[in-house]
Every structure is written in C-alpha cells, then in structure tokens.
Amino acid sequence: MRPLSIFLLLSMALCCFMYTVQAEPREANCDFSSGCNFNFEPVCGTDGNTYPNECLLCIVNKGRDVDVLIKKSGKC
C-alpha cells in the first residue's frame, strides 16, 4: 500500500507542475485557400479572447495593426 501512496502523491505533484508550464504563443495558420469553415474549434488568443476557430482569428487579425497570437487551444 505504501508504494501506491507514494506513486499517487508524485502523480499529483507532477500534474500540478504540468499545469503551470505553458506553451509559447504561436501564430495562427492563415493558409485557408477555400475559405473558413464554421467548425467550433475554439482557440484562446493572447488578447484574452476566445475565437471560434483559427481561421476566424486570422480574419480578425487582418483588421488590426498587431496580430493576436494563439495562446492555447480551447477556451480562455
């Protein structure tokens, strides 16, 4: 029983550590030759807003002076 307890404690510690590590923001892939699809695949922008998908983030970026990057996949 003791090795199992140690394993569980280490697993919980690792999960907490992994939660604090964040990936570097990346540019959106704006190579959509056939237009945007309307699939709901949310991305979180570096501006703190959630965009319905990467293509729609690209469209919003066209009207801005500074591009918003993708902070993570999923909602903010």
mmCIF file as gemmi writes it, N, C-alpha and C atoms, coordinates in Angstrom:
data_model
loop_
_atom_site.group_PDB
_atom_site.id
_atom_site.type_symbol
_atom_site.label_atom_id
_atom_site.label_alt_id
_atom_site.label_comp_id
_atom_site.label_asym_id
_atom_site.label_entity_id
_atom_site.label_seq_id
_atom_site.pdbx_PDB_ins_code
_atom_site.Cartn_x
_atom_site.Cartn_y
_atom_site.Cartn_z
_atom_site.occupancy
_atom_site.B_iso_or_equiv
_atom_site.pdbx_formal_charge
_atom_site.auth_seq_id
_atom_site.auth_asym_id
_atom_site.pdbx_PDB_model_num
ATOM 1 N N . MET Axp A 1 ? 0.817 -1.195 0 1 0 ? 1 A 1
ATOM 2 C CA . MET Axp A 1 ? 0 0 0 1 0 ? 1 A 1
ATOM 3 C C . MET Axp A 1 ? 0.859 1.256 0 1 0 ? 1 A 1
ATOM 4 N N . ARG Axp A 2 ? 2 1.211 0.614 1 0 ? 2 A 1
ATOM 5 C CA . ARG Axp A 2 ? 2.847 2.397 0.69 1 0 ? 2 A 1
ATOM 6 C C . ARG Axp A 2 ? 3.379 2.832 -0.683 1 0 ? 2 A 1
ATOM 7 N N . PRO Axp A 3 ? 3.859 1.915 -1.543 1 0 ? 3 A 1
ATOM 8 C CA . PRO Axp A 3 ? 4.322 2.35 -2.872 1 0 ? 3 A 1
ATOM 9 C C . PRO Axp A 3 ? 3.208 3.007 -3.691 1 0 ? 3 A 1
ATOM 10 N N . LEU Axp A 4 ? 1.991 2.514 -3.519 1 0 ? 4 A 1
ATOM 11 C CA . LEU Axp A 4 ? 0.872 3.11 -4.238 1 0 ? 4 A 1
ATOM 12 C C . LEU Axp A 4 ? 0.63 4.544 -3.758 1 0 ? 4 A 1
ATOM 13 N N . SER Axp A 5 ? 0.723 4.781 -2.477 1 0 ? 5 A 1
ATOM 14 C CA . SER Axp A 5 ? 0.538 6.125 -1.933 1 0 ? 5 A 1
ATOM 15 C C . SER Axp A 5 ? 1.613 7.078 -2.442 1 0 ? 5 A 1
ATOM 16 N N . ILE Axp A 6 ? 2.841 6.615 -2.475 1 0 ? 6 A 1
ATOM 17 C CA . ILE Axp A 6 ? 3.942 7.445 -2.978 1 0 ? 6 A 1
ATOM 18 C C . ILE Axp A 6 ? 3.725 7.761 -4.452 1 0 ? 6 A 1
ATOM 19 N N . PHE Axp A 7 ? 3.322 6.766 -5.218 1 0 ? 7 A 1
ATOM 20 C CA . PHE Axp A 7 ? 3.058 6.96 -6.641 1 0 ? 7 A 1
ATOM 21 C C . PHE Axp A 7 ? 1.954 7.993 -6.857 1 0 ? 7 A 1
ATOM 22 N N . LEU Axp A 8 ? 0.883 7.882 -6.077 1 0 ? 8 A 1
ATOM 23 C CA . LEU Axp A 8 ? -0.229 8.824 -6.222 1 0 ? 8 A 1
ATOM 24 C C . LEU Axp A 8 ? 0.189 10.238 -5.852 1 0 ? 8 A 1
ATOM 25 N N . LEU Axp A 9 ? 0.969 10.405 -4.794 1 0 ? 9 A 1
ATOM 26 C CA . LEU Axp A 9 ? 1.439 11.731 -4.404 1 0 ? 9 A 1
ATOM 27 C C . LEU Axp A 9 ? 2.348 12.33 -5.471 1 0 ? 9 A 1
ATOM 28 N N . LEU Axp A 10 ? 3.252 11.535 -6.019 1 0 ? 10 A 1
ATOM 29 C CA . LEU Axp A 10 ? 4.13 12.027 -7.078 1 0 ? 10 A 1
ATOM 30 C C . LEU Axp A 10 ? 3.339 12.374 -8.332 1 0 ? 10 A 1
ATOM 31 N N . SER Axp A 11 ? 2.327 11.59 -8.639 1 0 ? 11 A 1
ATOM 32 C CA . SER Axp A 11 ? 1.487 11.867 -9.807 1 0 ? 11 A 1
ATOM 33 C C . SER Axp A 11 ? 0.741 13.186 -9.641 1 0 ? 11 A 1
ATOM 34 N N . MET Axp A 12 ? 0.217 13.426 -8.454 1 0 ? 12 A 1
ATOM 35 C CA . MET Axp A 12 ? -0.491 14.679 -8.198 1 0 ? 12 A 1
ATOM 36 C C . MET Axp A 12 ? 0.463 15.865 -8.289 1 0 ? 12 A 1
ATOM 37 N N . ALA Axp A 13 ? 1.669 15.71 -7.76 1 0 ? 13 A 1
ATOM 38 C CA . ALA Axp A 13 ? 2.652 16.794 -7.832 1 0 ? 13 A 1
ATOM 39 C C . ALA Axp A 13 ? 3.027 17.081 -9.28 1 0 ? 13 A 1
ATOM 40 N N . LEU Axp A 14 ? 3.198 16.041 -10.069 1 0 ? 14 A 1
ATOM 41 C CA . LEU Axp A 14 ? 3.545 16.212 -11.479 1 0 ? 14 A 1
ATOM 42 C C . LEU Axp A 14 ? 2.413 16.909 -12.231 1 0 ? 14 A 1
ATOM 43 N N . CYS Axp A 15 ? 1.18 16.543 -11.94 1 0 ? 15 A 1
ATOM 44 C CA . CYS Axp A 15 ? 0.039 17.196 -12.597 1 0 ? 15 A 1
ATOM 45 C C . CYS Axp A 15 ? 0.005 18.678 -12.262 1 0 ? 15 A 1
ATOM 46 N N . CYS Axp A 16 ? 0.265 19.027 -11.016 1 0 ? 16 A 1
ATOM 47 C CA . CYS Axp A 16 ? 0.277 20.44 -10.619 1 0 ? 16 A 1
ATOM 48 C C . CYS Axp A 16 ? 1.393 21.183 -11.333 1 0 ? 16 A 1
ATOM 49 N N . PHE Axp A 17 ? 2.544 20.552 -11.481 1 0 ? 17 A 1
ATOM 50 C CA . PHE Axp A 17 ? 3.666 21.184 -12.17 1 0 ? 17 A 1
ATOM 51 C C . PHE Axp A 17 ? 3.354 21.359 -13.648 1 0 ? 17 A 1
ATOM 52 N N . MET Axp A 18 ? 2.768 20.366 -14.279 1 0 ? 18 A 1
ATOM 53 C CA . MET Axp A 18 ? 2.458 20.435 -15.702 1 0 ? 18 A 1
ATOM 54 C C . MET Axp A 18 ? 1.42 21.52 -15.976 1 0 ? 18 A 1
ATOM 55 N N . TYR Axp A 19 ? 0.535 21.777 -15.03 1 0 ? 19 A 1
ATOM 56 C CA . TYR Axp A 19 ? -0.484 22.806 -15.211 1 0 ? 19 A 1
ATOM 57 C C . TYR Axp A 19 ? 0.148 24.196 -15.27 1 0 ? 19 A 1
ATOM 58 N N . THR Axp A 20 ? 1.242 24.394 -14.539 1 0 ? 20 A 1
ATOM 59 C CA . THR Axp A 20 ? 1.873 25.708 -14.509 1 0 ? 20 A 1
ATOM 60 C C . THR Axp A 20 ? 2.751 25.966 -15.72 1 0 ? 20 A 1
ATOM 61 N N . VAL Axp A 21 ? 3.188 24.921 -16.408 1 0 ? 21 A 1
ATOM 62 C CA . VAL Axp A 21 ? 4.027 25.079 -17.595 1 0 ? 21 A 1
ATOM 63 C C . VAL Axp A 21 ? 3.121 25.395 -18.773 1 0 ? 21 A 1
ATOM 64 N N . GLN Axp A 22 ? 3.405 26.497 -19.466 1 0 ? 22 A 1
ATOM 65 C CA . GLN Axp A 22 ? 2.577 26.885 -20.596 1 0 ? 22 A 1
ATOM 66 C C . GLN Axp A 22 ? 3.412 26.93 -21.865 1 0 ? 22 A 1
ATOM 67 N N . ALA Axp A 23 ? 2.783 26.592 -22.96 1 0 ? 23 A 1
ATOM 68 C CA . ALA Axp A 23 ? 3.458 26.629 -24.248 1 0 ? 23 A 1
ATOM 69 C C . ALA Axp A 23 ? 3.604 28.073 -24.711 1 0 ? 23 A 1
ATOM 70 N N . GLU Axp A 24 ? 4.555 28.296 -25.57 1 0 ? 24 A 1
ATOM 71 C CA . GLU Axp A 24 ? 4.761 29.616 -26.154 1 0 ? 24 A 1
ATOM 72 C C . GLU Axp A 24 ? 3.615 29.923 -27.118 1 0 ? 24 A 1
ATOM 73 N N . PRO Axp A 25 ? 3.148 31.174 -27.142 1 0 ? 25 A 1
ATOM 74 C CA . PRO Axp A 25 ? 2.119 31.543 -28.117 1 0 ? 25 A 1
ATOM 75 C C . PRO Axp A 25 ? 2.618 31.313 -29.549 1 0 ? 25 A 1
ATOM 76 N N . ARG Axp A 26 ? 1.709 30.976 -30.433 1 0 ? 26 A 1
ATOM 77 C CA . ARG Axp A 26 ? 2.083 30.718 -31.828 1 0 ? 26 A 1
ATOM 78 C C . ARG Axp A 26 ? 1.172 31.501 -32.754 1 0 ? 26 A 1
ATOM 79 N N . GLU Axp A 27 ? 1.652 31.708 -33.961 1 0 ? 27 A 1
ATOM 80 C CA . GLU Axp A 27 ? 0.856 32.401 -34.972 1 0 ? 27 A 1
ATOM 81 C C . GLU Axp A 27 ? -0.225 31.472 -35.502 1 0 ? 27 A 1
ATOM 82 N N . ALA Axp A 28 ? -1.334 32.053 -35.874 1 0 ? 28 A 1
ATOM 83 C CA . ALA Axp A 28 ? -2.418 31.283 -36.469 1 0 ? 28 A 1
ATOM 84 C C . ALA Axp A 28 ? -2.033 30.883 -37.892 1 0 ? 28 A 1
ATOM 85 N N . ASN Axp A 29 ? -2.461 29.709 -38.291 1 0 ? 29 A 1
ATOM 86 C CA . ASN Axp A 29 ? -2.242 29.234 -39.656 1 0 ? 29 A 1
ATOM 87 C C . ASN Axp A 29 ? -3.315 29.853 -40.538 1 0 ? 29 A 1
ATOM 88 N N . CYS Axp A 30 ? -2.932 30.827 -41.342 1 0 ? 30 A 1
ATOM 89 C CA . CYS Axp A 30 ? -3.9 31.567 -42.163 1 0 ? 30 A 1
ATOM 90 C C . CYS Axp A 30 ? -3.892 31.112 -43.619 1 0 ? 30 A 1
ATOM 91 N N . ASP Axp A 31 ? -3.528 29.884 -43.87 1 0 ? 31 A 1
ATOM 92 C CA . ASP Axp A 31 ? -3.495 29.351 -45.227 1 0 ? 31 A 1
ATOM 93 C C . ASP Axp A 31 ? -4.796 28.601 -45.508 1 0 ? 31 A 1
ATOM 94 N N . PHE Axp A 32 ? -5.88 29.354 -45.694 1 0 ? 32 A 1
ATOM 95 C CA . PHE Axp A 32 ? -7.182 28.764 -45.959 1 0 ? 32 A 1
ATOM 96 C C . PHE Axp A 32 ? -7.605 29.162 -47.363 1 0 ? 32 A 1
ATOM 97 N N . SER Axp A 33 ? -7.204 28.377 -48.348 1 0 ? 33 A 1
ATOM 98 C CA . SER Axp A 33 ? -7.473 28.719 -49.746 1 0 ? 33 A 1
ATOM 99 C C . SER Axp A 33 ? -8.955 28.592 -50.102 1 0 ? 33 A 1
ATOM 100 N N . SER Axp A 34 ? -9.684 27.746 -49.399 1 0 ? 34 A 1
ATOM 101 C CA . SER Axp A 34 ? -11.099 27.553 -49.733 1 0 ? 34 A 1
ATOM 102 C C . SER Axp A 34 ? -12.029 28.292 -48.774 1 0 ? 34 A 1
ATOM 103 N N . GLY Axp A 35 ? -11.495 29.209 -47.991 1 0 ? 35 A 1
ATOM 104 C CA . GLY Axp A 35 ? -12.321 29.961 -47.05 1 0 ? 35 A 1
ATOM 105 C C . GLY Axp A 35 ? -12.377 29.28 -45.693 1 0 ? 35 A 1
ATOM 106 N N . CYS Axp A 36 ? -13.037 29.939 -44.772 1 0 ? 36 A 1
ATOM 107 C CA . CYS Axp A 36 ? -13.15 29.422 -43.407 1 0 ? 36 A 1
ATOM 108 C C . CYS Axp A 36 ? -14.262 28.389 -43.302 1 0 ? 36 A 1
ATOM 109 N N . ASN Axp A 37 ? -14.028 27.402 -42.473 1 0 ? 37 A 1
ATOM 110 C CA . ASN Axp A 37 ? -15.119 26.502 -42.123 1 0 ? 37 A 1
ATOM 111 C C . ASN Axp A 37 ? -15.749 27.041 -40.84 1 0 ? 37 A 1
ATOM 112 N N . PHE Axp A 38 ? -16.876 26.549 -40.491 1 0 ? 38 A 1
ATOM 113 C CA . PHE Axp A 38 ? -17.56 27.039 -39.304 1 0 ? 38 A 1
ATOM 114 C C . PHE Axp A 38 ? -17.578 25.986 -38.199 1 0 ? 38 A 1
ATOM 115 N N . ASN Axp A 39 ? -16.564 25.115 -38.202 1 0 ? 39 A 1
ATOM 116 C CA . ASN Axp A 39 ? -16.417 24.155 -37.116 1 0 ? 39 A 1
ATOM 117 C C . ASN Axp A 39 ? -16.04 24.897 -35.847 1 0 ? 39 A 1
ATOM 118 N N . PHE Axp A 40 ? -16.615 24.498 -34.736 1 0 ? 40 A 1
ATOM 119 C CA . PHE Axp A 40 ? -16.293 25.128 -33.459 1 0 ? 40 A 1
ATOM 120 C C . PHE Axp A 40 ? -15.092 24.415 -32.864 1 0 ? 40 A 1
ATOM 121 N N . GLU Axp A 41 ? -13.925 25 -33.086 1 0 ? 41 A 1
ATOM 122 C CA . GLU Axp A 41 ? -12.655 24.509 -32.537 1 0 ? 41 A 1
ATOM 123 C C . GLU Axp A 41 ? -11.987 25.703 -31.88 1 0 ? 41 A 1
ATOM 124 N N . PRO Axp A 42 ? -12.449 26.108 -30.684 1 0 ? 42 A 1
ATOM 125 C CA . PRO Axp A 42 ? -12.019 27.372 -30.091 1 0 ? 42 A 1
ATOM 126 C C . PRO Axp A 42 ? -10.528 27.452 -29.822 1 0 ? 42 A 1
ATOM 127 N N . VAL Axp A 43 ? -10.009 28.672 -29.96 1 0 ? 43 A 1
ATOM 128 C CA . VAL Axp A 43 ? -8.616 28.97 -29.616 1 0 ? 43 A 1
ATOM 129 C C . VAL Axp A 43 ? -8.619 30.204 -28.719 1 0 ? 43 A 1
ATOM 130 N N . CYS Axp A 44 ? -7.684 30.229 -27.799 1 0 ? 44 A 1
ATOM 131 C CA . CYS Axp A 44 ? -7.543 31.35 -26.877 1 0 ? 44 A 1
ATOM 132 C C . CYS Axp A 44 ? -6.457 32.271 -27.409 1 0 ? 44 A 1
ATOM 133 N N . GLY Axp A 45 ? -6.812 33.521 -27.644 1 0 ? 45 A 1
ATOM 134 C CA . GLY Axp A 45 ? -5.855 34.492 -28.153 1 0 ? 45 A 1
ATOM 135 C C . GLY Axp A 45 ? -5.05 35.134 -27.046 1 0 ? 45 A 1
ATOM 136 N N . THR Axp A 46 ? -3.913 35.718 -27.43 1 0 ? 46 A 1
ATOM 137 C CA . THR Axp A 46 ? -3.067 36.395 -26.448 1 0 ? 46 A 1
ATOM 138 C C . THR Axp A 46 ? -3.712 37.665 -25.915 1 0 ? 46 A 1
ATOM 139 N N . ASP Axp A 47 ? -4.839 38.074 -26.506 1 0 ? 47 A 1
ATOM 140 C CA . ASP Axp A 47 ? -5.577 39.23 -26.002 1 0 ? 47 A 1
ATOM 141 C C . ASP Axp A 47 ? -6.605 38.832 -24.944 1 0 ? 47 A 1
ATOM 142 N N . GLY Axp A 48 ? -6.67 37.52 -24.625 1 0 ? 48 A 1
ATOM 143 C CA . GLY Axp A 48 ? -7.592 37.034 -23.603 1 0 ? 48 A 1
ATOM 144 C C . GLY Axp A 48 ? -8.969 36.686 -24.114 1 0 ? 48 A 1
ATOM 145 N N . ASN Axp A 49 ? -9.191 36.803 -25.42 1 0 ? 49 A 1
ATOM 146 C CA . ASN Axp A 49 ? -10.487 36.473 -26.013 1 0 ? 49 A 1
ATOM 147 C C . ASN Axp A 49 ? -10.456 35.078 -26.618 1 0 ? 49 A 1
ATOM 148 N N . THR Axp A 50 ? -11.61 34.409 -26.591 1 0 ? 50 A 1
ATOM 149 C CA . THR Axp A 50 ? -11.76 33.108 -27.225 1 0 ? 50 A 1
ATOM 150 C C . THR Axp A 50 ? -12.333 33.314 -28.616 1 0 ? 50 A 1
ATOM 151 N N . TYR Axp A 51 ? -11.706 32.703 -29.612 1 0 ? 51 A 1
ATOM 152 C CA . TYR Axp A 51 ? -12.156 32.784 -31 1 0 ? 51 A 1
ATOM 153 C C . TYR Axp A 51 ? -12.711 31.427 -31.398 1 0 ? 51 A 1
ATOM 154 N N . PRO Axp A 52 ? -13.796 31.406 -32.206 1 0 ? 52 A 1
ATOM 155 C CA . PRO Axp A 52 ? -14.438 30.136 -32.559 1 0 ? 52 A 1
ATOM 156 C C . PRO Axp A 52 ? -13.521 29.138 -33.256 1 0 ? 52 A 1
ATOM 157 N N . ASN Axp A 53 ? -12.589 29.644 -34.074 1 0 ? 53 A 1
ATOM 158 C CA . ASN Axp A 53 ? -11.597 28.77 -34.699 1 0 ? 53 A 1
ATOM 159 C C . ASN Axp A 53 ? -10.431 29.626 -35.211 1 0 ? 53 A 1
ATOM 160 N N . GLU Axp A 54 ? -9.399 28.962 -35.656 1 0 ? 54 A 1
ATOM 161 C CA . GLU Axp A 54 ? -8.165 29.633 -36.076 1 0 ? 54 A 1
ATOM 162 C C . GLU Axp A 54 ? -8.384 30.535 -37.283 1 0 ? 54 A 1
ATOM 163 N N . CYS Axp A 55 ? -9.23 30.113 -38.195 1 0 ? 55 A 1
ATOM 164 C CA . CYS Axp A 55 ? -9.486 30.894 -39.403 1 0 ? 55 A 1
ATOM 165 C C . CYS Axp A 55 ? -10.154 32.221 -39.071 1 0 ? 55 A 1
ATOM 166 N N . LEU Axp A 56 ? -11.11 32.194 -38.172 1 0 ? 56 A 1
ATOM 167 C CA . LEU Axp A 56 ? -11.785 33.432 -37.796 1 0 ? 56 A 1
ATOM 168 C C . LEU Axp A 56 ? -10.842 34.375 -37.052 1 0 ? 56 A 1
ATOM 169 N N . LEU Axp A 57 ? -9.888 33.834 -36.32 1 0 ? 57 A 1
ATOM 170 C CA . LEU Axp A 57 ? -8.86 34.671 -35.703 1 0 ? 57 A 1
ATOM 171 C C . LEU Axp A 57 ? -8.034 35.359 -36.784 1 0 ? 57 A 1
ATOM 172 N N . CYS Axp A 58 ? -7.734 34.662 -37.861 1 0 ? 58 A 1
ATOM 173 C CA . CYS Axp A 58 ? -6.992 35.258 -38.977 1 0 ? 58 A 1
ATOM 174 C C . CYS Axp A 58 ? -7.764 36.426 -39.592 1 0 ? 58 A 1
ATOM 175 N N . ILE Axp A 59 ? -9.063 36.254 -39.746 1 0 ? 59 A 1
ATOM 176 C CA . ILE Axp A 59 ? -9.883 37.316 -40.319 1 0 ? 59 A 1
ATOM 177 C C . ILE Axp A 59 ? -9.874 38.543 -39.414 1 0 ? 59 A 1
ATOM 178 N N . VAL Axp A 60 ? -9.98 38.342 -38.113 1 0 ? 60 A 1
ATOM 179 C CA . VAL Axp A 60 ? -9.945 39.453 -37.167 1 0 ? 60 A 1
ATOM 180 C C . VAL Axp A 60 ? -8.58 40.135 -37.22 1 0 ? 60 A 1
ATOM 181 N N . ASN Axp A 61 ? -7.523 39.351 -37.346 1 0 ? 61 A 1
ATOM 182 C CA . ASN Axp A 61 ? -6.17 39.917 -37.39 1 0 ? 61 A 1
ATOM 183 C C . ASN Axp A 61 ? -5.945 40.807 -38.614 1 0 ? 61 A 1
ATOM 184 N N . LYS Axp A 62 ? -6.65 40.555 -39.714 1 0 ? 62 A 1
ATOM 185 C CA . LYS Axp A 62 ? -6.464 41.369 -40.921 1 0 ? 62 A 1
ATOM 186 C C . LYS Axp A 62 ? -6.822 42.83 -40.685 1 0 ? 62 A 1
ATOM 187 N N . GLY Axp A 63 ? -7.714 43.083 -39.73 1 0 ? 63 A 1
ATOM 188 C CA . GLY Axp A 63 ? -8.127 44.444 -39.45 1 0 ? 63 A 1
ATOM 189 C C . GLY Axp A 63 ? -7.355 45.102 -38.314 1 0 ? 63 A 1
ATOM 190 N N . ARG Axp A 64 ? -6.297 44.479 -37.862 1 0 ? 64 A 1
ATOM 191 C CA . ARG Axp A 64 ? -5.529 45.007 -36.736 1 0 ? 64 A 1
ATOM 192 C C . ARG Axp A 64 ? -4.124 45.396 -37.155 1 0 ? 64 A 1
ATOM 193 N N . ASP Axp A 65 ? -3.534 46.281 -36.381 1 0 ? 65 A 1
ATOM 194 C CA . ASP Axp A 65 ? -2.135 46.649 -36.614 1 0 ? 65 A 1
ATOM 195 C C . ASP Axp A 65 ? -1.19 45.585 -36.076 1 0 ? 65 A 1
ATOM 196 N N . VAL Axp A 66 ? -1.535 44.991 -34.94 1 0 ? 66 A 1
ATOM 197 C CA . VAL Axp A 66 ? -0.705 43.969 -34.307 1 0 ? 66 A 1
ATOM 198 C C . VAL Axp A 66 ? -1.517 42.684 -34.225 1 0 ? 66 A 1
ATOM 199 N N . ASP Axp A 67 ? -0.952 41.586 -34.728 1 0 ? 67 A 1
ATOM 200 C CA . ASP Axp A 67 ? -1.665 40.312 -34.73 1 0 ? 67 A 1
ATOM 201 C C . ASP Axp A 67 ? -1.802 39.736 -33.329 1 0 ? 67 A 1
ATOM 202 N N . VAL Axp A 68 ? -2.951 39.104 -33.089 1 0 ? 68 A 1
ATOM 203 C CA . VAL Axp A 68 ? -3.174 38.331 -31.876 1 0 ? 68 A 1
ATOM 204 C C . VAL Axp A 68 ? -2.667 36.936 -32.152 1 0 ? 68 A 1
ATOM 205 N N . LEU Axp A 69 ? -1.866 36.392 -31.249 1 0 ? 69 A 1
ATOM 206 C CA . LEU Axp A 69 ? -1.339 35.039 -31.382 1 0 ? 69 A 1
ATOM 207 C C . LEU Axp A 69 ? -2.251 34.054 -30.659 1 0 ? 69 A 1
ATOM 208 N N . ILE Axp A 70 ? -2.048 32.765 -30.925 1 0 ? 70 A 1
ATOM 209 C CA . ILE Axp A 70 ? -2.8 31.736 -30.234 1 0 ? 70 A 1
ATOM 210 C C . ILE Axp A 70 ? -2.039 31.364 -28.977 1 0 ? 70 A 1
ATOM 211 N N . LYS Axp A 71 ? -2.683 31.594 -27.838 1 0 ? 71 A 1
ATOM 212 C CA . LYS Axp A 71 ? -2.087 31.275 -26.54 1 0 ? 71 A 1
ATOM 213 C C . LYS Axp A 71 ? -2.206 29.785 -26.259 1 0 ? 71 A 1
ATOM 214 N N . LYS Axp A 72 ? -3.382 29.22 -26.581 1 0 ? 72 A 1
ATOM 215 C CA . LYS Axp A 72 ? -3.632 27.781 -26.368 1 0 ? 72 A 1
ATOM 216 C C . LYS Axp A 72 ? -4.856 27.368 -27.154 1 0 ? 72 A 1
ATOM 217 N N . SER Axp A 73 ? -4.989 26.079 -27.382 1 0 ? 73 A 1
ATOM 218 C CA . SER Axp A 73 ? -6.206 25.535 -27.981 1 0 ? 73 A 1
ATOM 219 C C . SER Axp A 73 ? -7.261 25.449 -26.907 1 0 ? 73 A 1
ATOM 220 N N . GLY Axp A 74 ? -8.503 25.71 -27.267 1 0 ? 74 A 1
ATOM 221 C CA . GLY Axp A 74 ? -9.581 25.675 -26.295 1 0 ? 74 A 1
ATOM 222 C C . GLY Axp A 74 ? -9.951 27.069 -25.838 1 0 ? 74 A 1
ATOM 223 N N . LYS Axp A 75 ? -10.929 27.117 -24.957 1 0 ? 75 A 1
ATOM 224 C CA . LYS Axp A 75 ? -11.413 28.407 -24.453 1 0 ? 75 A 1
ATOM 225 C C . LYS Axp A 75 ? -10.417 29.023 -23.482 1 0 ? 75 A 1
ATOM 226 N N . CYS Axp A 76 ? -10.464 30.342 -23.377 1 0 ? 76 A 1
ATOM 227 C CA . CYS Axp A 76 ? -9.597 31.065 -22.429 1 0 ? 76 A 1
ATOM 228 C C . CYS Axp A 76 ? -10.075 30.848 -21.003 1 0 ? 76 A 1
